[in-house]
Amino acid sequence: MQIIYTAEFVRLFKKLSKEIKKEALKKEVLFRKNPFDLKLRTHKLKGKLKDCYAFHISYSNRIIFEFSNNKKVVYFHSVGTHDIYK
């Protein structure tokens, strides 16, 4: 699986604390093995983000992502607290 990081994702990732960045990288390893691993708590989003999914980095931090049509490429769109859903 290939992951493409959007410019927004990269910008927001740089702003995260060192601890959250470290946890995000651990969760990405799990994600690459199985995007729906129970430890990630992956869930489909609703509303304007209805084509996207999110998974948990920590209690309050998430990564929003989207599968390509062929499911071989994943786009990481955003990262952060619940404010990223707005």
N, C-alpha and C positions, 0 to 999 in steps of 0.2 A: 504494500500500500504506500502510495506517495502522499505526503502532506505538503500542501502549499500554504504558506503563511502570508496573509494579506498585509498590506502596509499598516492598516489600523491595528491588527494583531501585534505586529512587531513594535509599533509605537507604544501600545498599552503594556506589553510584556516588559519593556525596558523600565517602566514606572513601578513595577511590582517590587516588593521587598525581596531580599535575598532568600529568605525562608520560603516564600511562596513560589519564587522561581524554581528553587530546588525541588519542591513538591510537584510543581507543574511538569518538570522534566521526568520525574519518576512516573507520574500518571500518564505521560505520553508514551513511555515504554509499554505500559499495560495496554494503552489504547491501540498501539500498533499490533499487538498480539490479538486483541479482541476488543473492538470498539464498544461492545455491550457487556464487558466484564462487570459483574455486580459491584465490585469495589469502586467503579467509576460513577455508578448511579446515573447512567446515560438516560436521557429522556427527550422526547420530541417536544418542540415548542409550539406555541399557538399564536394566533394573531398575525401581526406583520412579519413574524419570524417563523411562520408555519412550515417553511421548507427546511428549517434548520433543527439541529439537536444541540444539547448541551451536556457536559459532564462535569462532575465536581472535582475541583483540585483540593479544596478544603471546605470547611463548614460554610463559609461565605463567599468563596471564589469559584468561578466557573470558566469553562472555555466553550464558546459557541462555535459550532462547525456545521459543515454541509457536505453531503456526499455528492460526487459528480454523477452523471447519468449512468456511467458504467461501474460505479462503486469502487473503482481502482484508485481514484484520486479523492482526497478529502481536503477541503478548504477550511483552515482555522481563521474565523472572521474576527473574533473578539475574545478578550480575557479580562476578568476582574470580578467585582462584586455584582449584586443584583442590578446595579445601576446600568450595566451593559445591555439589559433587556429593553431599555427605553430608547 
